[in-house]
Amino acid sequence: MLNRKRPSLLPAVSPSADSSLSLPTPPRMLTRRLRTPLIALLALTTYALLYLAASPAPWAKDQNYAALPPLYEAYHAAERALPQHNPNARFPDGKDAKFFWVANHAQNQGWGNAMQEHLMNAFLAYETGRAFVFDNFTWDRDAPTPYSNYNGKPIPARIPFSTMLAGPLMGAPFPPGSPIPRSVSREYYEKVCAEEKRVVIRTETVVSEWERFDKVVGAKVLFDKWVQRLEREDTRDARCVEVDMDSALVWEIWIFGSTRILDIWPALARSQLLTHFAWSPLIHAAFRANSALLLPTPSLLGLPHLPSLPFSRFFREHNPHNPDNPNYDAHAHTPASPHASHADVPLPHDFLQTYKDTSAADAPIPGLLVLHVRKGDFEEHCSHLADWASTFNGFNAFPALPDQFAAPAGCGGGVSTAAGRAVYMARCAPGIAKMVEQVRRVRIDERARLRTLGRAAEKGAGELERVYIMTNAPAPWVEELKAAIRGMAWDLPDEAGLAPWAGVASSRDLALDAEQRYVAQAVDMLAGQRAQVFVGNGFSSLSSNIVMLRMAKGVRPPETNRFW
């Protein structure tokens, strides 16, 4: 068994001392004239990389810790305190639990892709009766400090999934009588599973490269092969099973980005991972604090009991080393490092609780239209999608959904015509005028749908009255879009009786504390999940996850999931 070093769950601040860099050797078939400048370039590159590796990030030396992102120590501490992290816990936990740990889970991916993989890995553990071993939402598992760099700004390199997710995915109990052990942290798994006791599996020995990348092979085929592998004689009774850190991913992004994922849906939708899915207290607290942007009345919040304080304040005011604590004694306590572990700090009892009835917290918000608008580098991504004739992302491609998309002629094989690319851009990166046109169509369609249903219309559904825009777009552009939506006129015959929008808000209007700011995408997702009508970007994994939750929770019928 290889003895590989793994980064700590709570990463050290000092840079790694044994980091090394390797660069490829120039191919032998290169001529001397080409080889000489290439070697020079490699030498310069090596020097630059070594220099950067040896130089600490500028924020690593910054003593103004308040300006740095939070490290979520309280969440790590709460994860450690989960009751199943006890060898003497009752069945099916404790000594009865068997584990499944995907050591090579994805990193450096956006939240949408990371959440998809997290759910599918947990589902594989669930179907084989094993405790899912969770890690962090990881931007850079090898970062020498707790921070990474995104667009020149420090961000947390690793964020606990429990800042965003709750329920069985994050260690809350399954319903009574379930034989499935509760999820555990990687830290606990590595404590109870010595390396010599682990059965390590390489993905390549379970599914072939052809099966992983073929455009037709569905996720269920791959899933069933993994179930068969975990039920083989050498692993069936093994307590500790993990996927090799250096093997191929269990779930490639190409599976989530196409219709290949759809054949697993019936089983996934029935699983208690989705029927008991819950957002974290931190996300619910942010939603509550910003409810005026989304709700006509606070009575529609429908949120479960929450800690009386946001975790950032709770942690600060209960930390015995903090002067803000009324019990602080300057002579008795030594100030703690901002990066220290705080496992002794008490936390709300419902930190990862599965709420017995999530129907109120999942209930649709009457009159709310949520729009998902992707900007940033997405236009370049849309052009790439055109070159490869890509379909809608995963669950955005349910056959029952309106606004279907088919790749136009002139796209595929790495190239696209101007006409084909224009079709993609209109659906993938529409301009403001195009979005306003779709908003108008969606509002009129929803009124017509409800009138057709008559008395059978869904409880609480009515005219769409408020708009919330979940977006990463620059603030000036968002204000331009908001102004265009507010200024819509409703004077055509089929628009009779439609009033101006009662409110138009966006992600840029959210009031978030330091902890919530770095997980704000989950706040947006909760809004999209609860919207009466959701308009997503069909090529976005984040939109796909929202549609998945809306379909799983039965929030609204398929017709209320729309796309640009």
C-alpha positions in Angstrom: 0.0 0.0 0.0 1.4 3.4 -1.0 1.8 5.8 1.9 0.6 9.0 0.3 0.6 12.3 2.2 -2.8 13.9 2.4 -3.6 17.5 3.2 -5.1 18.1 6.7 -8.8 18.8 6.9 -7.8 22.0 8.6 -4.8 23.0 6.4 -1.6 24.3 7.9 -0.6 27.9 7.3 3.0 27.3 6.5 3.9 26.3 2.9 4.6 22.7 2.2 8.3 21.9 2.4 8.3 19.0 0.1 6.6 20.5 -3.0 8.2 19.7 -6.3 7.7 20.6 -9.9 8.2 18.4 -13.0 8.1 19.4 -16.6 7.9 17.1 -19.6 10.9 16.2 -21.7 10.9 17.5 -25.3 9.9 14.8 -27.8 12.9 13.2 -29.5 11.5 13.7 -32.9 12.0 17.5 -32.6 14.7 19.0 -34.8 17.6 20.7 -33.1 16.4 24.1 -34.4 13.1 23.6 -32.7 14.4 21.9 -29.6 16.9 24.6 -28.6 14.3 27.4 -28.1 11.9 25.0 -26.5 14.5 24.0 -23.9 15.1 27.6 -23.2 11.4 28.2 -22.8 11.1 25.3 -20.4 14.0 26.6 -18.4 12.4 30.0 -18.1 9.1 28.4 -17.2 10.7 26.2 -14.6 12.5 29.2 -13.0 9.2 31.2 -12.9 7.3 28.3 -11.4 9.9 27.6 -8.8 10.0 31.3 -7.9 6.3 31.4 -7.5 6.2 28.2 -5.5 8.9 29.5 -3.2 7.3 32.9 -2.7 4.4 33.0 -0.3 1.2 34.4 -1.5 0.9 38.1 -0.7 -2.0 37.5 1.6 -0.1 34.8 3.5 2.1 37.5 5.1 -0.9 39.8 5.7 -1.5 40.2 9.5 -4.8 41.9 8.9 -6.8 38.7 9.3 -10.1 40.5 9.3 -9.6 41.3 5.6 -9.1 37.6 4.7 -11.9 35.2 3.9 -13.3 33.1 6.8 -11.9 29.6 7.3 -15.1 28.2 8.8 -13.4 26.6 11.8 -16.7 26.3 13.7 -18.1 24.1 10.9 -15.1 21.8 11.0 -15.5 21.5 14.7 -19.2 20.7 14.4 -18.4 18.0 11.8 -16.0 16.4 14.2 -18.7 16.4 16.9 -21.2 14.4 14.9 -22.5 11.5 17.0 -21.6 8.9 14.4 -18.0 9.8 14.9 -17.9 7.3 17.8 -16.9 3.6 17.4 -19.5 2.8 20.1 -22.4 4.4 18.3 -25.5 2.3 17.8 -26.3 0.3 14.6 -26.0 1.1 11.7 -23.2 3.4 12.8 -20.2 2.8 15.1 -18.5 -0.6 14.6 -21.2 -1.7 12.2 -20.6 1.0 9.6 -18.8 0.4 6.4 -17.4 3.3 4.5 -17.0 4.6 0.9 -14.4 7.4 0.3 -13.8 9.0 -3.1 -10.3 10.3 -2.5 -10.0 11.8 -6.0 -13.1 13.9 -5.9 -13.0 16.9 -8.2 -11.3 20.1 -7.3 -11.0 23.5 -9.0 -14.6 23.2 -10.3 -17.5 25.5 -9.7 -20.2 24.8 -7.1 -22.7 23.4 -9.7 -20.3 20.7 -10.8 -19.0 20.0 -7.3 -22.6 19.5 -6.0 -23.4 17.1 -8.8 -20.4 15.0 -8.1 -21.0 15.1 -4.3 -24.5 13.9 -4.7 -23.7 11.1 -7.0 -20.8 9.8 -4.9 -23.1 9.9 -1.9 -25.8 8.0 -3.9 -23.3 5.3 -4.7 -22.5 4.8 -1.0 -26.2 4.9 -0.2 -27.1 2.2 -2.7 -24.4 -0.1 -1.4 -25.2 0.4 2.3 -22.1 2.3 3.1 -21.4 5.5 5.0 -20.6 8.3 2.6 -17.3 9.9 3.5 -17.5 13.6 2.8 -14.7 16.1 2.4 -14.7 19.9 1.6 -15.8 21.9 -1.4 -12.3 22.1 -2.7 -10.8 24.7 -4.9 -7.2 23.6 -4.4 -6.5 20.6 -2.2 -2.7 21.2 -2.4 -2.7 25.0 -1.6 0.2 25.6 0.8 -2.0 28.0 2.9 -5.7 27.8 3.7 -6.3 30.3 0.9 -6.3 30.1 -2.9 -6.4 32.8 -5.6 -9.4 33.6 -7.8 -9.1 36.6 -10.2 -6.3 38.0 -8.0 -8.2 37.9 -4.8 -7.8 35.4 -1.9 -10.6 32.9 -1.4 -10.9 29.9 0.9 -9.1 27.0 -0.7 -11.4 24.5 1.0 -14.9 25.2 2.3 -16.8 22.7 4.4 -19.8 21.4 2.5 -21.8 21.8 5.7 -21.7 25.5 5.2 -24.2 24.9 2.4 -25.7 21.5 2.7 -27.5 19.6 5.6 -29.6 16.5 5.7 -28.2 12.9 5.2 -25.7 14.2 2.6 -23.8 15.8 5.5 -24.3 13.4 8.3 -27.8 13.9 9.6 -29.7 10.7 10.3 -31.7 8.9 7.8 -35.4 8.2 8.6 -36.0 5.8 11.5 -35.5 2.2 10.6 -33.0 2.9 7.8 -30.1 0.5 7.6 -27.8 3.1 6.0 -25.1 4.4 8.2 -24.8 8.2 8.5 -22.2 10.1 6.5 -18.9 10.7 8.2 -16.0 13.2 7.7 -12.8 12.3 5.9 -11.0 13.0 9.1 -12.9 10.3 11.0 -12.6 7.8 8.2 -8.8 8.2 8.2 -8.8 7.8 11.9 -10.7 4.5 12.0 -9.4 3.1 8.7 -5.7 2.5 8.8 -4.1 2.5 5.3 -3.3 -1.2 5.4 -7.0 -2.0 6.1 -8.3 -0.1 3.1 -9.4 -1.7 -0.2 -8.3 0.8 -2.8 -10.0 0.7 -6.2 -9.0 2.4 -9.5 -11.8 3.7 -11.6 -10.1 2.3 -14.7 -10.6 -1.3 -13.4 -14.4 -0.7 -13.0 -15.4 1.1 -16.2 -13.5 1.5 -19.4 -12.4 4.8 -20.9 -14.9 4.2 -23.8 -17.8 3.8 -21.3 -16.8 6.9 -19.4 -16.6 9.2 -22.5 -19.0 7.6 -24.9 -21.9 9.9 -25.8 -24.5 7.2 -25.5 -23.6 5.2 -22.4 -25.9 6.3 -19.6 -25.0 7.1 -16.0 -27.0 4.1 -14.8 -24.7 1.7 -16.8 -21.6 3.2 -15.0 -23.5 3.3 -11.6 -24.5 -0.4 -11.9 -20.9 -1.4 -12.7 -19.7 0.4 -9.5 -22.4 -1.3 -7.4 -21.3 -4.7 -8.8 -17.7 -3.9 -8.0 -18.5 -2.9 -4.4 -20.4 -6.1 -4.0 -17.6 -8.4 -5.1 -16.1 -10.8 -2.6 -13.0 -8.7 -1.9 -15.0 -5.6 -1.1 -18.4 -6.7 0.0 -17.4 -7.2 3.6 -14.5 -4.8 3.7 -15.1 -2.0 6.1 -13.0 0.6 4.4 -13.2 1.1 0.6 -11.9 4.1 -1.3 -11.2 5.2 -4.8 -7.6 5.8 -5.6 -6.4 9.4 -5.4 -4.5 9.0 -8.7 -7.2 7.2 -10.7 -9.8 8.7 -13.1 -12.8 10.4 -11.7 -15.8 8.3 -10.9 -18.1 10.8 -12.6 -16.7 12.8 -15.5 -18.2 16.3 -16.1 -19.3 15.0 -19.5 -21.9 12.8 -17.9 -23.5 15.7 -16.0 -23.3 17.9 -19.0 -25.5 15.8 -21.3 -28.6 13.6 -21.3 -26.5 10.7 -20.1 -27.4 11.5 -16.5 -31.1 11.2 -17.1 -31.4 7.4 -16.9 -30.3 7.4 -13.2 -33.1 9.9 -12.3 -35.9 7.5 -11.2 -33.7 5.8 -8.6 -32.0 9.1 -7.5 -35.3 10.9 -7.1 -36.6 8.1 -4.8 -33.4 8.1 -2.6 -33.6 9.6 0.9 -30.6 11.8 -0.1 -33.0 13.8 -2.2 -36.3 13.3 -0.4 -34.6 14.5 2.8 -32.3 17.1 1.1 -31.9 20.2 3.1 -29.9 23.4 3.0 -27.7 24.4 5.9 -28.7 26.7 8.7 -26.2 29.3 7.3 -28.0 29.4 4.0 -31.5 29.5 5.6 -30.2 32.4 7.8 -29.1 34.3 4.8 -32.4 33.7 3.0 -34.3 34.9 6.1 -32.2 38.0 6.4 -33.0 38.9 2.7 -36.6 37.8 2.6 -37.8 41.3 1.9 -36.3 41.0 -1.6 -38.2 37.8 -2.4 -41.4 37.5 -0.4 -44.6 39.6 -0.3 -44.9 38.8 3.4 -42.6 37.3 6.0 -45.3 34.6 6.8 -44.3 32.8 3.7 -40.7 32.2 4.8 -41.6 28.7 6.0 -38.1 28.2 7.4 -37.2 25.7 10.1 -35.8 26.7 13.5 -32.5 28.4 13.1 -29.7 29.4 15.5 -30.4 32.7 17.1 -27.2 34.1 15.8 -25.3 33.7 12.5 -22.4 31.3 13.1 -19.9 34.0 12.6 -21.3 36.0 15.6 -22.0 32.8 17.6 -18.4 31.7 17.2 -17.1 35.2 18.1 -19.2 35.6 21.2 -18.7 32.1 22.5 -15.0 32.0 21.9 -13.4 32.3 25.4 -10.3 33.9 23.8 -12.3 36.8 22.3 -12.6 40.1 24.2 -16.2 40.4 22.9 -17.1 37.5 25.2 -18.4 38.9 28.5 -16.5 36.1 30.3 -13.2 37.0 28.7 -10.3 37.2 31.1 -7.2 38.8 29.6 -5.0 37.3 32.3 -6.4 33.8 32.0 -6.4 33.4 28.3 -3.9 33.7 25.5 -5.3 35.1 22.2 -5.9 32.4 19.7 -4.5 32.3 16.2 -7.1 33.2 13.6 -6.3 29.8 12.0 -6.4 27.7 15.2 -8.9 24.8 15.6 -11.8 25.6 17.9 -13.2 22.1 18.5 -14.1 23.1 22.1 -16.5 25.9 21.0 -20.2 24.8 21.5 -22.5 25.0 18.4 -26.2 25.0 17.9 -27.7 21.6 18.5 -29.4 21.6 15.1 -26.2 22.2 13.1 -26.7 19.4 10.7 -30.2 18.3 11.7 -32.6 16.9 9.2 -35.7 18.8 9.6 -38.6 16.3 10.1 -40.8 18.2 7.7 -39.1 20.2 5.0 -42.3 21.0 3.1 -42.6 24.5 4.5 -39.0 25.3 3.8 -39.4 24.0 0.3 -42.8 25.5 -0.4 -43.1 27.7 -3.6 -43.1 31.4 -3.1 -46.2 32.8 -4.8 -45.6 35.3 -7.5 -41.8 34.9 -7.6 -40.0 34.6 -10.9 -36.3 33.8 -10.6 -33.9 34.3 -13.5 -30.5 32.7 -13.7 -28.1 34.9 -15.7 -24.6 33.7 -16.3 -21.9 36.2 -17.2 -18.1 36.4 -16.8 -16.3 33.9 -18.9 -19.6 32.2 -20.0 -19.8 33.8 -23.4 -16.5 32.1 -24.3 -17.8 28.9 -22.9 -21.0 29.2 -25.0 -18.8 29.5 -28.2 -17.0 26.3 -27.1 -20.3 24.5 -26.6 -21.3 25.5 -30.2 -18.0 24.0 -31.6 -18.9 20.7 -30.0 -22.7 20.7 -30.7 -23.4 20.4 -26.9 -26.8 19.7 -25.5 -28.4 21.2 -22.4 -26.7 20.4 -19.1 -28.0 17.2 -17.4 -31.4 17.7 -15.7 -32.1 20.7 -17.9 -32.8 18.2 -20.6 -35.8 16.4 -19.0 -38.1 15.6 -22.0 -41.1 17.0 -20.0 -39.6 20.5 -19.8 -40.5 23.4 -22.2 -38.0 25.4 -24.2 -36.1 22.4 -25.5 -32.9 22.8 -27.4 -31.4 20.9 -30.3 -28.0 21.6 -31.7 -28.3 23.4 -35.1 -26.6 22.4 -38.3 -23.1 23.6 -38.8 -21.9 22.8 -35.3 -19.7 19.9 -34.0 -16.3 18.4 -34.4 -14.6 21.4 -32.8 -15.9 24.0 -35.3 -19.1 26.0 -35.8 -20.5 28.2 -38.5 -21.5 31.8 -37.7 -25.2 30.9 -38.0 -24.9 27.9 -35.7 -22.9 29.9 -33.2 -25.6 32.6 -33.2 -28.2 30.0 -32.2 -26.1 29.0 -29.3 -25.4 32.5 -28.1 -29.1 33.4 -28.2 -29.8 30.5 -25.8 -26.6 30.4 -23.8 -25.6 34.1 -23.5 -28.7 36.2 -24.5 -28.6 40.0 -24.4 -30.8 42.1 -22.3 -33.4 42.6 -25.1 -33.7 38.9 -25.6 -34.1 38.2 -21.9 -36.8 40.8 -21.5 -38.6 39.2 -24.4 -38.5 35.8 -22.6 -39.5 37.3 -19.3 -42.6 38.7 -21.0 -43.4 35.4 -22.7 -43.0 33.5 -19.4 -45.3 35.8 -17.5 -48.0 35.5 -20.1 -47.6 31.8 -20.3 -47.9 31.3 -16.6 -51.1 33.3 -16.4 -52.5 31.3 -19.3 -51.5 28.0 -17.6 -53.2 28.9 -14.3 -56.4 30.0 -16.1 -56.5 26.7 -18.0 -56.3 24.8 -14.7 -59.0 26.9 -13.1 -59.9 25.7 -9.6 -57.4 23.0 -10.0 -54.5 25.5 -10.1 -51.7 24.9 -7.6 -52.3 26.3 -4.1 -50.7 29.7 -3.7 -49.9 30.2 -7.4 -51.0 33.4 -9.0 -49.8 36.2 -11.2 -46.0 36.6 -11.3 -45.3 39.8 -9.4 -41.7 39.9 -8.4 -38.4 39.2 -10.1 -35.1 38.0 -8.6 -32.0 37.7 -10.8 -29.4 35.3 -9.6 -26.2 36.3 -11.4 -22.5 36.8 -11.3 -22.6 39.8 -13.7 -21.0 43.2 -12.9 -23.2 45.5 -10.9 -23.6 48.2 -13.6 -24.8 45.6 -16.1 -27.2 44.1 -13.6 -28.7 47.5 -12.9 -29.2 47.9 -16.7 -31.1 44.6 -16.8 -33.2 45.5 -13.8 -34.1 48.8 -15.3 -35.2 47.1 -18.5 -37.4 44.7 -16.6 -38.9 47.4 -14.4 -39.7 49.5 -17.5 -41.6 46.7 -19.3 -45.0 47.9 -20.6 -48.0 45.6 -20.4 -50.5 47.2 -22.9 -51.1 44.5 -25.5 -54.4 42.6 -25.6 -53.0 39.3 -24.1 -51.3 41.4 -21.4 -54.5 43.0 -20.1 -54.5 43.3 -16.3 -50.8 42.6 -15.8 -49.4 45.3 -13.5 -45.8 46.6 -13.4 -43.5 44.4 -11.4 -43.9 44.9 -7.7 -40.1 44.3 -7.2 -37.0 43.5 -9.1 -33.9 42.5 -7.2 -30.7 40.6 -7.8 -27.8 38.7 -6.1 -26.0 42.1 -6.0 -28.7 43.3 -3.5 -28.2 40.6 -0.9 -27.0 41.6 2.5 -24.5 38.8 3.5 -22.1 38.4 6.4 -18.5 37.3 5.9 -19.3 33.6 6.0 -22.3 33.8 3.7 -20.5 35.8 1.1 -18.4 32.8 -0.1 -21.4 30.5 -0.3 -23.9 32.9 -1.8 -24.5 30.7 -4.8 -26.4 28.3 -2.4 -28.6 31.2 -1.3 -29.5 31.9 -4.9 -30.2 28.2 -5.4 -32.7 28.2 -2.6 -34.5 31.1 -4.2 -34.6 29.4 -7.5 -35.8 26.1 -6.0 -38.7 27.9 -4.3 -39.7 30.2 -7.1 -43.2 29.9 -8.7 -41.4 29.9 -12.0 -37.7 29.5 -12.7 -35.9 30.6 -15.9 -32.5 28.9 -16.0 -29.6 28.8 -18.4 -29.9 25.4 -20.1 -26.2 25.0 -20.4 -25.5 25.7 -16.7 -24.8 23.0 -14.1 -26.2 25.4 -11.4 -29.5 25.7 -13.3 -29.5 21.9 -13.7 -29.2 21.4 -10.0 -32.1 23.8 -9.3 -34.3 22.0 -11.8 -33.3 18.7 -10.2 -34.4 19.9 -6.8 -37.6 21.4 -8.1 -38.5 18.1 -9.9 -37.5 16.0 -6.9 -39.4 18.1 -4.3 -42.5 18.5 -6.6 -42.3 22.3 -6.1 -44.1 23.0 -9.3 -45.0 21.1 -12.5 -42.4 20.7 -15.2 -43.9 23.6 -17.2 -42.6 26.1 -14.6 -39.0 25.3 -15.4 -38.1 27.5 -18.3 -34.9 28.5 -20.1 -33.6 31.3 -22.2 
